[in-house]
């Protein structure tokens, strides 16, 4: 792996682990220290990250880490609809029962952990993996590298939205999200039209949660 690629990966890892704060202004030296990569290859990574909307380079002022706003949220969910309605519809045409059974079990496990009402520090990360797992499964089934690449970038923006202090997943919201996913799983076994509709409803509700509506 090139050092610029390592810097890119470590930036996202640090951002999603909240070691880098959305909205913060940093110098290249500060960022280099956090990701553990020299400034030279870091600059290459910064160019890619700026293109993807994760930061803005301000001449002579440093690097501003992106902070989600309403426009970003609307744009991200608009793109998700374009990709994921199609993904759900296509998957429903030739769904694989064993994959959906695995997805159902994973989602029910998250709900059970929520309902246990015990201190569960790993719940949030577990929920993120299960959430991403269903969406990634459907998009990967399209076998369209362009859509997969766009989806990966868009999902990164969704993670950025989740980092915002105004958007914190409570146990109630986690349960609601998992239940919406379960309705998608049911719809995938019903028809392409039902699957697309269930996905659309889920994305509408997710956008409202992101906007704190």
ROSE-4610 file (N, C-alpha, C; in Angstrom, 1 decimal, always signed):
// ROSE-4610
residu = [X/X/X/X/X/X/X/X/X/X/X/X/X/X/X/X/X/X/X/X/X/X/X/X/X/X/X/X/X/X/X/X/X/X/X/X/X/X/X/X/X/X/X/X/X/X/X/X/X/X/X/X/X/X/X/X/X/X/X/X/X/X/X/X/X/X/X/X/X/X/X/X/X/X/X/X/X/X/X/X/X/X/X/X/X/X/X/X/X/X/X/X/X/X/X/X/X/X/X/X/X/X/X/X/X/X/X/X/X/X/X/X/X/X/X/X/X/X/X/X/X/X/X/X/X/X/X/X/X/X/X/X/X/X/X/X/X/X/X/X/X/X/X/X/X/X/X/X/X/X/X/X/X/X/X/X/X/X/X/X/X/X/X/X/X/X/X/X/X/X/X/X/X/X/X/X/X/X/X/X/X/X/X/X/X/X/X/X/X/X/X/X/X/X/X/X/X/X/X/X/X/X/X/X/X/X/X/X/X/X/X/X/X/X/X/X/X/X/X/X/X/X/X/X/X/X/X/X/X/X/X/X/X/X/X/X/X/X/X/X/X/X/X/X/X/X/X/X/X/X/X/X/X/X/X/X/X/X/X/X/X/X/X/X/X/X/X/X/X/X/X/X/X/X/X/X/X/X/X/X/X/X/X/X/X/X/X/X/X/X/X/X/X/X/X/X/X/X/X/X/X/X/X/X/X/X/X/X/X/X/X/X/X/X/X/X/X/X/X/X/X/X/X/X/X/X/X/X/X/X/X/X/X/X/X/X/X/X/X/X/X/X/X/X/X/X/X/X/X/X/X/X/X/X/X/X/X/X/X/X/X/X/X/X/X/X/X/X/X/X/X/X/X/X/X/X/X/X/X/X/X/X/X/X/X/X/X/X/X/X/X/X/X/X/X/X/X/X/X/X/X/X/X/X/X/X/X/X/X/X/X/X/X/X/X/X/X/X/X/X/X/X/X/X/X/X/X/X/X/X/X/X/X/X/X/X/X/X/X/X/X/X/X/X/X/X/X/X/X/X/X/X/X/X/X/X/X/X/X/X/X/X/X/X/X/X/X/X/X/X/X/X/X/X/X/X/X/X/X/X/X/X/X/X/X/X/X/X/X/X/X/X/X/X/X/X/X/X/X/X/X/X/X/X/X/X/X/X/X/X/X/X/X/X/X/X/X/X/X/X/X/X/X/X/X/X/X/X/X/X/X/X/X/X/X/X/X/X/X/X/X/X/X/X/X/X/X/X/X/X/X/X/X/X/X/X/X/X/X/X/X/X/X/X/X/X/X/X/X/X/X/X/X/X/X/X/X/X/X/X/X/X/X/X/X/X/X/X/X/X/X/X/X/X/X/X/X/X/X/X/X/X/X/X/X/X/X/X/X/X/X/X/X/X/X/X/X/X/X/X/X/X/X/X/X/X/X/X/X/X/X/X/X/X/X/X/X/X/X]
num = [1/1/1/2/2/2/3/3/3/4/4/4/5/5/5/6/6/6/7/7/7/8/8/8/9/9/9/10/10/10/11/11/11/12/12/12/13/13/13/14/14/14/15/15/15/16/16/16/17/17/17/18/18/18/19/19/19/20/20/20/21/21/21/22/22/22/23/23/23/24/24/24/25/25/25/26/26/26/27/27/27/28/28/28/29/29/29/30/30/30/31/31/31/32/32/32/33/33/33/34/34/34/35/35/35/36/36/36/37/37/37/38/38/38/39/39/39/40/40/40/41/41/41/42/42/42/43/43/43/44/44/44/45/45/45/46/46/46/47/47/47/48/48/48/49/49/49/50/50/50/51/51/51/52/52/52/53/53/53/54/54/54/55/55/55/56/56/56/57/57/57/58/58/58/59/59/59/60/60/60/61/61/61/62/62/62/63/63/63/64/64/64/65/65/65/66/66/66/67/67/67/68/68/68/69/69/69/70/70/70/71/71/71/72/72/72/73/73/73/74/74/74/75/75/75/76/76/76/77/77/77/78/78/78/79/79/79/80/80/80/81/81/81/82/82/82/83/83/83/84/84/84/85/85/85/86/86/86/87/87/87/88/88/88/89/89/89/90/90/90/91/91/91/92/92/92/93/93/93/94/94/94/95/95/95/96/96/96/97/97/97/98/98/98/99/99/99/100/100/100/101/101/101/102/102/102/103/103/103/104/104/104/105/105/105/106/106/106/107/107/107/108/108/108/109/109/109/110/110/110/111/111/111/112/112/112/113/113/113/114/114/114/115/115/115/116/116/116/117/117/117/118/118/118/119/119/119/120/120/120/121/121/121/122/122/122/123/123/123/124/124/124/125/125/125/126/126/126/127/127/127/128/128/128/129/129/129/130/130/130/131/131/131/132/132/132/133/133/133/134/134/134/135/135/135/136/136/136/137/137/137/138/138/138/139/139/139/140/140/140/141/141/141/142/142/142/143/143/143/144/144/144/145/145/145/146/146/146/147/147/147/148/148/148/149/149/149/150/150/150/151/151/151/152/152/152/153/153/153/154/154/154/155/155/155/156/156/156/157/157/157/158/158/158/159/159/159/160/160/160/161/161/161/162/162/162/163/163/163/164/164/164/165/165/165/166/166/166/167/167/167/168/168/168/169/169/169/170/170/170/171/171/171/172/172/172/173/173/173/174/174/174/175/175/175/176/176/176/177/177/177/178/178/178/179/179/179/180/180/180/181/181/181/182/182/182/183/183/183/184/184/184/185/185/185/186/186/186/187/187/187/188/188/188/189/189/189/190/190/190/191/191/191/192/192/192/193/193/193/194/194/194/195/195/195/196/196/196/197/197/197/198/198/198/199/199/199/200/200/200/201/201/201/202/202/202/203/203/203/204/204/204/205/205/205/206/206/206/207/207/207/208/208/208/209/209/209/210/210/210/211/211/211/212/212/212/213/213/213]
x = [+0.8/+0.0/+0.9/+0.6/+1.3/+1.0/+2.0/+1.8/+0.6/+0.3/-0.8/-2.1/-2.1/-3.3/-3.5/-2.3/-2.3/-2.9/-2.4/-2.9/-4.4/-4.9/-6.3/-7.1/-6.7/-7.4/-7.3/-6.2/-6.0/-6.8/-6.9/-7.8/-9.2/-9.8/-11.1/-11.3/-10.4/-10.4/-10.4/-9.6/-9.5/-10.7/-11.3/-12.5/-13.6/-13.8/-15.0/-14.8/-13.6/-13.3/-13.3/-13.7/-13.8/-12.5/-11.4/-10.1/-9.8/-10.6/-10.6/-12.1/-12.2/-13.6/-14.1/-15.4/-16.0/-16.0/-15.6/-15.6/-14.3/-13.4/-12.1/-11.2/-10.4/-9.4/-8.0/-7.2/-6.0/-4.9/-3.7/-2.5/-2.2/-1.4/-0.9/-0.1/+0.7/+1.6/+0.7/-0.4/-1.2/-1.8/-2.3/-2.9/-1.9/-0.7/+0.4/+0.7/+0.7/+1.0/-0.1/-1.4/-2.5/-2.5/-2.3/-2.3/-1.0/+0.1/+1.4/+2.0/+1.8/+2.3/+3.0/+4.1/+4.8/+3.9/+4.2/+3.4/+3.3/+4.4/+4.4/+3.3/+3.3/+2.2/+0.9/+0.9/-0.4/-1.1/-0.3/-0.9/-1.7/-1.2/-1.9/-3.2/-3.2/-4.5/-5.4/-4.9/-5.8/-6.5/-5.8/-6.5/-7.7/-7.5/-8.6/-9.7/-9.4/-10.4/-11.1/-10.5/-11.2/-12.1/-11.7/-12.6/-13.8/-13.7/-14.8/-15.6/-15.2/-16.0/-15.8/-14.7/-14.4/-13.6/-13.0/-12.3/-12.2/-11.7/-11.4/-10.1/-9.2/-7.9/-8.1/-7.7/-7.9/-6.5/-6.1/-4.7/-4.3/-3.2/-2.5/-3.4/-4.4/-5.3/-5.4/-4.9/-5.1/-6.1/-6.5/-7.4/-8.7/-9.8/-11.1/-11.7/-12.0/-12.7/-14.2/-14.8/-16.2/-17.1/-18.1/-19.2/-20.5/-21.3/-22.5/-23.5/-24.2/-25.2/-26.4/-27.5/-28.8/-28.6/-27.8/-27.6/-26.9/-25.9/-25.1/-26.1/-26.9/-27.8/-28.7/-29.3/-30.3/-29.6/-28.4/-27.7/-27.3/-26.8/-26.4/-27.6/-28.7/-29.9/-30.5/-30.4/-30.9/-30.1/-28.8/-28.0/-28.2/-28.4/-28.7/-30.0/-31.0/-32.2/-32.0/-31.2/-30.9/-30.3/-29.3/-28.6/-29.4/-29.9/-30.4/-31.8/-32.6/-33.9/-33.7/-32.8/-32.4/-31.8/-30.9/-30.3/-31.3/-32.2/-33.2/-34.1/-34.5/-35.4/-34.7/-33.4/-32.7/-32.4/-32.1/-31.8/-33.1/-34.2/-35.5/-35.8/-35.3/-35.5/-34.9/-33.8/-33.1/-32.5/-33.3/-32.8/-32.3/-31.3/-30.7/-31.2/-32.0/-32.7/-31.7/-30.6/-29.6/-29.0/-28.8/-28.2/-29.2/-30.5/-31.5/-31.7/-31.6/-31.7/-30.6/-29.4/-28.2/-28.5/-29.0/-29.2/-30.3/-31.4/-32.4/-31.9/-31.1/-30.5/-29.7/-28.9/-28.0/-28.8/-29.9/-30.7/-31.5/-32.0/-32.7/-31.7/-30.4/-29.4/-29.2/-29.2/-29.1/-30.3/-31.5/-32.7/-32.6/-32.2/-32.1/-31.1/-30.0/-29.1/-29.6/-30.4/-31.1/-32.1/-32.9/-33.9/-33.4/-32.1/-31.6/-31.3/-31.3/-31.1/-29.9/-28.9/-27.7/-26.6/-25.6/-24.4/-23.8/-23.7/-23.2/-22.4/-21.1/-20.3/-20.0/-20.2/-19.9/-21.2/-22.3/-23.6/-23.5/-23.0/-23.1/-22.3/-21.1/-20.2/-20.8/-21.4/-22.1/-23.2/-24.0/-25.2/-24.7/-23.6/-23.1/-22.7/-22.0/-21.6/-22.8/-23.8/-25.0/-25.8/-25.9/-26.5/-25.9/-24.5/-23.8/-23.8/-23.9/-23.9/-25.0/-26.2/-27.4/-27.3/-27.0/-27.0/-25.8/-24.7/-23.6/-23.9/-24.6/-25.0/-25.8/-26.8/-27.7/-26.9/-26.1/-25.4/-24.4/-23.7/-22.7/-23.4/-24.6/-25.3/-25.6/-25.5/-25.7/-24.5/-23.4/-22.1/-21.8/-21.9/-21.7/-20.6/-19.3/-18.2/-18.4/-19.0/-19.3/-20.2/-21.3/-22.3/-21.7/-20.9/-20.2/-19.3/-18.5/-17.6/-18.3/-19.4/-20.2/-20.8/-21.3/-22.0/-21.0/-19.8/-18.8/-18.5/-18.4/-18.2/-19.4/-20.6/-21.8/-21.9/-21.6/-21.8/-20.8/-19.6/-18.7/-19.2/-20.0/-20.6/-21.7/-22.4/-23.4/-22.7/-21.6/-20.8/-20.4/-20.1/-19.8/-21.0/-22.2/-23.4/-23.6/-23.3/-23.5/-22.6/-21.5/-20.5/-20.9/-21.9/-22.3/-22.9/-22.6/-23.1/-24.6/-25.3/-26.7/-27.4/-26.6/-27.2/-26.5/-27.1/-26.7/-27.7/-27.3/-28.3/-28.6/-29.8/-30.3/-30.6/-30.8/-31.3/-32.6/-33.5/-34.8/-34.6/-33.7/-33.5/-32.8/-31.9/-31.3/-32.3/-33.2/-34.3/-35.2/-35.5/-36.4/-35.7/-34.4/-33.6/-33.6/-33.3/-33.3/-34.7/-35.8/-37.1/-37.4/-36.9/-37.1/-36.3/-35.1/-34.4/-35.1/-35.7/-36.4/-37.6/-38.2/-39.3/-38.7/-37.5/-36.9/-36.6/-36.1/-35.8/-37.0/-38.1/-39.4/-39.8/-39.7/-40.1/-39.2/-38.0/-37.1/-37.5/-38.3/-38.8/-40.2/-40.7/-42.1/-42.1/-41.5/-41.4/-40.4/-39.9/-39.1/-39.7/-41.0/-41.7/-41.8/-42.1/-42.2/-40.9/-39.8/-38.5/-38.0/-38.3/-38.0/-38.8/-40.0/-40.9/-40.4/-40.0/-39.5/-38.2/-37.3/-36.1/-36.3/-37.2/-37.5/-38.1/-38.9/-39.5/-38.4/-37.5/-36.4/-35.5/-35.1/-34.2/-34.9/-36.2/-36.9/-36.8/-37.1/-37.0/-35.6/-34.6/-33.2/-32.8/-33.3/-33.0/-33.6/-34.8/-35.5/-34.7/-34.2/-33.4/-32.2/-31.5/-30.3/-30.5/-31.7/-32.1/-32.7/-32.8/-33.4/-34.8/-35.6/-37.0/-37.9]
y = [-1.2/+0.0/+1.3/+2.2/+3.4/+4.3/+5.1/+5.9/+6.9/+7.3/+8.2/+7.4/+6.2/+5.3/+5.0/+4.8/+4.6/+5.8/+7.0/+8.3/+8.4/+8.1/+8.2/+7.3/+6.0/+5.0/+5.4/+5.9/+6.3/+7.6/+8.5/+9.7/+9.3/+8.4/+8.0/+7.2/+6.4/+5.6/+6.6/+7.6/+8.5/+9.4/+9.8/+10.6/+9.8/+8.6/+7.8/+7.4/+7.3/+7.0/+8.3/+9.4/+10.7/+11.3/+10.8/+11.4/+12.7/+12.8/+14.0/+14.6/+15.8/+16.3/+17.0/+16.7/+17.5/+19.0/+19.8/+21.2/+21.8/+20.9/+21.4/+21.9/+22.9/+23.4/+22.9/+22.3/+21.6/+22.0/+22.0/+22.2/+20.8/+20.9/+19.6/+18.9/+19.6/+18.9/+18.2/+18.8/+18.2/+16.9/+17.0/+15.8/+14.7/+15.2/+14.2/+13.4/+14.1/+13.4/+12.4/+12.8/+11.9/+10.6/+10.8/+9.6/+8.9/+9.5/+8.8/+8.7/+9.6/+9.6/+11.0/+11.0/+12.3/+13.2/+14.5/+15.5/+15.3/+14.8/+14.6/+13.7/+12.5/+11.6/+12.0/+12.7/+13.1/+14.1/+14.9/+15.9/+15.2/+14.0/+13.3/+12.8/+12.3/+11.8/+13.0/+14.1/+15.3/+15.7/+15.6/+16.0/+15.1/+13.8/+12.8/+13.1/+13.3/+13.5/+14.8/+15.8/+17.1/+16.8/+16.1/+15.8/+15.0/+14.2/+13.4/+14.1/+15.3/+16.2/+16.0/+15.4/+15.1/+16.3/+17.2/+18.3/+19.4/+20.5/+21.7/+22.2/+22.4/+23.0/+24.5/+25.2/+26.7/+27.3/+27.9/+28.5/+29.3/+29.0/+29.7/+29.7/+28.9/+28.9/+27.5/+26.4/+25.1/+24.2/+23.2/+22.2/+22.2/+22.5/+22.4/+21.0/+20.3/+19.1/+19.3/+18.6/+18.8/+18.6/+19.5/+19.3/+19.2/+18.2/+18.0/+19.2/+19.6/+20.5/+19.9/+20.7/+20.2/+19.9/+20.7/+20.5/+19.2/+18.9/+17.6/+16.4/+16.5/+15.4/+15.1/+16.2/+16.0/+15.4/+15.9/+15.4/+13.9/+13.6/+12.2/+11.3/+11.6/+10.7/+10.7/+11.7/+11.7/+10.7/+10.7/+9.7/+8.3/+8.1/+6.8/+6.3/+7.1/+6.6/+6.1/+6.8/+6.4/+5.1/+4.8/+3.6/+2.5/+2.7/+1.7/+1.2/+2.0/+1.5/+0.5/+0.8/-0.1/-1.4/-1.2/-2.4/-3.3/-2.7/-3.6/-4.3/-3.5/-4.1/-5.3/-5.1/-6.1/-7.3/-7.1/-8.2/-9.1/-8.4/-9.2/-10.1/-9.8/-10.7/-12.1/-12.1/-13.4/-13.5/-13.2/-13.2/-14.6/-14.5/-15.8/-15.9/-16.9/-17.1/-17.2/-17.9/-18.0/-16.7/-15.8/-14.5/-13.7/-13.7/-13.0/-13.5/-14.9/-15.5/-15.0/-14.9/-14.4/-12.9/-12.1/-10.7/-10.6/-11.4/-11.3/-11.6/-12.7/-13.1/-12.0/-11.3/-10.3/-9.1/-8.7/-7.6/-7.9/-9.1/-9.5/-9.5/-9.9/-9.8/-8.4/-7.4/-6.0/-5.6/-6.0/-5.6/-6.3/-7.5/-8.2/-7.5/-7.0/-6.3/-5.0/-4.3/-3.1/-3.4/-4.4/-4.7/-5.2/-5.7/-6.1/-5.0/-3.8/-2.6/-2.6/-3.3/-3.4/-2.5/-2.2/-1.5/-2.3/-1.7/-2.5/-1.5/-1.3/-0.3/-0.7/-2.0/-2.4/-2.3/-1.9/-1.9/-1.0/+0.2/+1.2/+0.8/+0.2/-0.2/-1.5/-2.4/-3.6/-3.2/-2.2/-1.7/-1.2/-0.4/+0.2/-0.9/-2.0/-3.1/-3.8/-4.0/-4.7/-3.8/-2.5/-1.6/-1.6/-1.4/-1.3/-2.6/-3.7/-5.1/-5.3/-4.9/-5.1/-4.2/-3.0/-2.0/-2.5/-2.9/-3.3/-4.5/-5.5/-6.7/-6.4/-5.5/-5.2/-4.5/-3.5/-2.8/-3.7/-4.5/-5.4/-6.4/-6.7/-7.6/-7.0/-5.7/-5.0/-5.3/-5.7/-6.0/-4.8/-3.6/-2.4/-1.7/-1.7/-1.1/+0.4/+1.1/+2.5/+2.8/+2.1/+2.3/+1.9/+0.8/+0.4/+1.5/+2.1/+3.1/+4.4/+4.8/+5.9/+5.6/+4.4/+4.0/+4.1/+3.6/+3.6/+5.1/+6.0/+7.4/+8.0/+7.7/+8.2/+7.6/+6.4/+5.8/+6.4/+6.8/+7.5/+8.9/+9.5/+10.8/+10.5/+9.4/+9.1/+8.9/+8.3/+8.1/+9.5/+10.4/+11.8/+12.5/+12.2/+12.8/+12.2/+11.0/+10.3/+10.9/+11.4/+12.0/+13.3/+14.0/+15.3/+15.2/+16.1/+16.0/+16.1/+16.6/+16.7/+15.4/+14.4/+13.1/+12.0/+11.6/+10.5/+9.4/+8.3/+7.2/+6.7/+6.9/+6.4/+4.9/+4.2/+2.8/+2.7/+3.7/+3.7/+3.8/+4.7/+4.9/+3.7/+3.0/+1.8/+0.8/+0.6/-0.4/-0.1/+1.2/+1.6/+1.3/+1.6/+1.3/-0.2/-1.0/-2.4/-3.0/-2.4/-2.8/-2.4/-1.3/-0.9/-1.8/-2.2/-3.2/-4.5/-4.9/-6.2/-6.1/-5.0/-4.8/-4.9/-4.4/-4.5/-5.9/-6.7/-8.1/-8.9/-8.6/-9.2/-8.9/-7.6/-7.1/-7.7/-7.9/-8.5/-9.9/-10.6/-11.9/-11.8/-10.6/-10.5/-10.1/-9.0/-8.6/-7.4/-7.2/-6.0/-4.7/-4.6/-3.3/-3.1/-4.2/-4.1/-3.7/-4.3/-4.1/-2.6/-2.1/-0.7/+0.3/-0.1/+0.8/+0.8/-0.4/-0.5/+0.2/+0.1/+0.8/+2.3/+2.8/+4.2/+4.7/+4.0/+4.4/+4.4/+3.5/+3.4/+4.7/+5.0/+6.1/+7.4/+7.5/+8.7/+8.9/+7.8/+7.9/+8.2/+7.6/+7.8/+9.2/+9.8/+11.2/+12.1/+11.8/+12.6/+12.5/+11.3/+11.2/+12.0/+12.0/+12.7/+14.2/+14.7/+16.1/+16.4/+15.4/+15.5/+16.0/+15.5/+15.8/+14.9]
z = [+0.0/+0.0/+0.0/-0.9/-0.9/+0.3/+0.7/+1.9/+1.7/+0.5/+0.3/+0.6/+0.2/+0.4/+1.9/+2.6/+4.0/+4.7/+4.3/+4.9/+4.7/+3.5/+3.2/+4.2/+4.3/+5.1/+6.6/+7.0/+8.5/+8.8/+7.8/+8.0/+8.3/+7.4/+7.6/+9.0/+9.2/+10.5/+11.7/+11.6/+12.7/+12.8/+11.7/+11.6/+12.2/+11.8/+12.3/+13.7/+14.2/+15.6/+16.5/+15.9/+16.5/+17.1/+16.5/+16.9/+16.1/+15.0/+14.2/+14.2/+14.6/+14.8/+13.6/+13.2/+12.1/+12.4/+11.4/+11.6/+12.1/+12.6/+13.1/+12.0/+12.4/+11.4/+11.9/+11.0/+11.4/+10.4/+10.9/+10.0/+9.3/+8.3/+7.7/+8.6/+9.5/+10.4/+11.5/+11.9/+12.9/+12.3/+11.1/+10.4/+10.2/+9.8/+9.6/+10.8/+12.0/+13.2/+13.6/+13.3/+13.7/+12.8/+11.5/+10.7/+10.6/+11.1/+11.1/+9.7/+8.8/+7.5/+7.2/+6.5/+6.2/+5.4/+5.5/+4.8/+3.3/+2.7/+1.2/+0.7/+1.1/+0.7/+1.3/+2.5/+3.0/+2.1/+1.4/+0.5/-0.6/-1.1/-2.2/-1.6/-0.4/+0.2/+0.5/+0.9/+1.1/-0.2/-1.3/-2.6/-2.9/-2.6/-2.8/-1.8/-0.5/+0.5/+0.3/-0.3/-0.6/-1.7/-2.7/-3.9/-3.4/-2.4/-1.9/-0.8/-0.5/+0.4/+1.9/+2.2/+3.7/+4.3/+3.5/+4.0/+3.0/+3.4/+2.5/+2.8/+1.8/+2.0/+1.9/+2.9/+2.9/+2.8/+1.7/+1.5/+2.7/+3.2/+4.3/+5.6/+5.6/+6.8/+7.4/+6.7/+7.2/+6.5/+7.1/+6.5/+7.4/+6.8/+7.6/+7.3/+8.4/+8.3/+8.1/+7.1/+6.8/+7.9/+8.0/+9.0/+8.2/+8.5/+7.7/+7.8/+6.7/+6.8/+6.0/+6.0/+5.4/+3.9/+3.2/+1.8/+1.6/+2.4/+2.2/+2.5/+3.5/+3.9/+2.7/+2.2/+1.1/-0.2/-0.5/-1.7/-1.5/-0.3/-0.1/-0.2/+0.4/+0.4/-1.0/-1.8/-3.1/-3.9/-3.8/-4.5/-4.0/-2.7/-2.1/-2.8/-2.9/-3.6/-5.0/-5.7/-7.1/-7.2/-6.3/-6.3/-5.6/-4.4/-3.6/-3.9/-4.5/-5.0/-6.1/-7.0/-8.1/-7.5/-6.5/-5.9/-5.3/-4.5/-3.9/-4.9/-5.9/-6.9/-7.7/-8.0/-8.8/-7.9/-6.6/-5.7/-5.6/-5.5/-5.3/-6.5/-7.6/-8.8/-8.6/-7.9/-7.8/-6.4/-5.4/-4.0/-3.6/-2.7/-2.1/-0.7/-0.4/+0.8/+2.0/+1.8/+2.9/+3.3/+2.3/+2.6/+3.4/+3.0/+3.8/+5.2/+5.3/+6.6/+7.6/+7.0/+7.8/+8.2/+7.2/+7.5/+8.6/+8.5/+9.5/+10.9/+11.0/+12.3/+12.9/+12.0/+12.5/+13.0/+12.3/+12.7/+14.0/+14.1/+15.3/+16.5/+16.3/+17.4/+17.9/+17.0/+17.4/+18.2/+17.8/+18.5/+19.9/+20.0/+21.3/+22.2/+21.7/+22.5/+23.0/+22.1/+22.5/+23.7/+23.5/+24.4/+25.8/+25.8/+27.0/+28.0/+27.5/+28.3/+29.3/+28.8/+29.6/+29.0/+29.8/+29.3/+28.2/+27.0/+25.9/+25.0/+25.4/+24.7/+23.2/+22.9/+21.5/+20.6/+21.2/+20.4/+19.2/+19.4/+18.3/+17.1/+17.3/+16.2/+15.6/+16.4/+15.9/+15.0/+15.5/+14.7/+13.3/+13.3/+12.1/+11.1/+11.6/+10.7/+10.1/+10.9/+10.4/+9.5/+9.8/+8.9/+7.5/+7.5/+6.3/+5.5/+6.3/+5.7/+4.7/+5.1/+4.3/+3.0/+3.2/+2.1/+1.1/+1.6/+0.8/+0.0/+0.6/+0.0/-1.3/-1.1/-2.2/-3.4/-3.0/-4.0/-4.7/-4.0/-4.6/-5.6/-5.3/-6.2/-7.6/-7.7/-9.0/-10.0/-9.4/-10.1/-11.1/-10.6/-11.3/-10.6/-11.0/-10.3/-10.1/-11.0/-10.9/-9.8/-9.7/-8.6/-7.3/-7.3/-6.0/-5.5/-6.4/-6.1/-5.5/-6.2/-5.7/-4.4/-4.2/-3.0/-1.8/-2.0/-1.0/-0.5/-1.5/-1.2/-0.5/-0.9/-0.3/+1.1/+1.3/+2.7/+3.6/+3.1/+3.9/+4.4/+3.5/+3.9/+4.9/+4.8/+5.8/+7.2/+7.2/+8.5/+9.0/+8.1/+8.5/+9.2/+8.6/+9.2/+10.6/+10.8/+12.1/+13.1/+12.7/+13.6/+14.2/+13.5/+14.0/+15.4/+16.2/+17.6/+17.7/+16.6/+16.7/+16.2/+15.8/+15.3/+16.1/+17.2/+18.0/+18.0/+17.6/+17.6/+19.0/+19.4/+20.7/+20.5/+21.6/+21.5/+20.7/+20.9/+20.3/+18.7/+18.3/+16.9/+16.3/+17.0/+16.5/+16.3/+17.2/+17.1/+15.9/+15.7/+14.6/+13.2/+13.2/+12.0/+11.6/+12.6/+12.4/+12.0/+12.5/+12.1/+10.7/+10.3/+8.9/+7.9/+8.4/+7.6/+7.5/+8.6/+8.5/+7.5/+7.4/+6.4/+5.0/+4.8/+3.5/+3.2/+4.2/+4.0/+3.6/+4.3/+3.9/+2.5/+2.2/+0.8/-0.3/+0.0/-1.0/-1.4/-0.5/-0.9/-1.4/-1.5/-2.0/-3.5/-3.9/-5.3/-5.4/-6.6/-6.9/-6.5/-6.8/-6.5/-5.0/-4.3/-2.8/-2.2/-2.7/-2.2/-2.4/-3.6/-3.9/-3.0/-2.8/-1.9/-0.5/+0.0/+1.4/+1.5/+0.5/+0.6/+0.6/-0.2/-0.3/+1.0/+1.6/+2.9/+4.0/+4.0/+4.9/+4.8/+3.5/+3.2/+3.6/+3.4/+3.8/+5.3/+6.1/+7.5/+8.0/+7.4/+7.7/+7.5/+6.4/+6.1/+7.2/+7.6/+8.6/+10.0/+10.3/+11.5/+11.4/+10.2/+10.1/+10.2/+9.8/+9.9/+11.2/+12.1/+13.4/+13.3/+12.4/+12.2/+13.0]
